[in-house]
């Protein structure tokens, strides 16, 4: 059974939801890369941590637990974690569905503040534009291209998964953890 599972994909593809569900079913610790990359702030996801601090916090948690699932992207900052990984799951989802999920999530988090005239409008628009650029973006941003390049450096099994049904995705990850 794999003990160190990393689940990555585009924003809105379900990596955090799948990761939490897999960790819960297996009794593993669950960590999300956003909790390391972003510093706590009055407005969430606006203050980036120093990369060295990110890695120190993440490595401390990963080495403090025998079994864990790490969700989210490490592609442009977490190369030091690669030796810990024994299974990587790459989640994909069509852009339209991802964007629908992200717009819903933005509304659940910020309500009407995400709309024109609201205090969160500019930040929400910037985030949604960034997320929409994932499929066609280059190496300079978190993109399909940068994730594919990062996956080429992984020395452990990589499972590709299209996340349409949560229970199917969770079962596929658990099956891969047991059989690969």
Secondary structure as GFF3:
##gff-version 3
##sequence-region A 1 180
A	DSSP	beta_strand	4	9	.	.	.	ID=ss1
A	DSSP	alpha_helix	15	26	.	.	.	ID=ss2
A	DSSP	beta_strand	29	32	.	.	.	ID=ss3
A	DSSP	alpha_helix	34	37	.	.	.	ID=ss4
A	DSSP	alpha_helix	51	63	.	.	.	ID=ss5
A	DSSP	beta_strand	68	71	.	.	.	ID=ss6
A	DSSP	three_ten_helix	79	84	.	.	.	ID=ss7
A	DSSP	beta_strand	87	92	.	.	.	ID=ss8
A	DSSP	alpha_helix	95	110	.	.	.	ID=ss9
A	DSSP	three_ten_helix	111	114	.	.	.	ID=ss10
A	DSSP	alpha_helix	121	132	.	.	.	ID=ss11
A	DSSP	alpha_helix	144	152	.	.	.	ID=ss12
A	DSSP	beta_strand	157	162	.	.	.	ID=ss13
A	DSSP	alpha_helix	166	179	.	.	.	ID=ss14
###
